[in-house]
Amino acid sequence: MNTAENSHLNAEEIIRAVVDAADLEGSQRQHLAGCSRCRAQIEALTGDLDKMAQIAEASSPKVARAFRAPAADAEPRAWLPFGRRLATALAVALTCIIVGGLLLQNHLSNRSQRFAREMHEAEQLMRQVNQLVENPLPQTIMNIGAESVAENDEDFFRFLIPDENGDAAISRIWKKGLLT
């Protein structure tokens, strides 16, 4: 920074004067107004910057269509007449429909699996009921009874049923004392 003895502007202050002279302090602006050496440095820097701009422009490709940046305070154009709110509402609604459909599909799938399992259990129960209707005794008892009756029908009946005299074989055994 310069002092009160009318010293010249340093490099940083020269750059600041090129960019915007309003950034300089009041004493620096007064010095610049009266000092031809500092003004010459500013003009030389400005000339160098202009030459670099010309070189950059010459080496850059030509633009087919001019580009304009939107104004900083301008509102962005909505792709729908109602703006972003409608687009957001549509996205939320579509998401809810998709999620709801997936949940409903999962619920119906579980329900059909449960229904199929209940139908299988009902078929097994009806099979067991039909077997009991045909024969209420367990199969092991039926096997024992059926074998003995089928093979020894006459002997078994002679043993239990009385003969012409009215005497059963079991009662004769009892009378002899073989059965107690």
Secondary structure, 3 states (H helix, E strand, C coil): CCCCCCCCCCHHHHHHHHHCHHHCCHHHHHHHHHCHHHHHHHHHHHHHHHHHHHHHHHHCCCCCCCCCCCCCCCCCCCCCCCCHHHHHHHHHHHHHHHHHHHHHHHHHHHHHHHHHHHHHHHHHHHHHHHHHHHCCCCHHHHHHHHHHHHHCHHHHHHHHCCCCCCCCHHHHHHHHCCCC
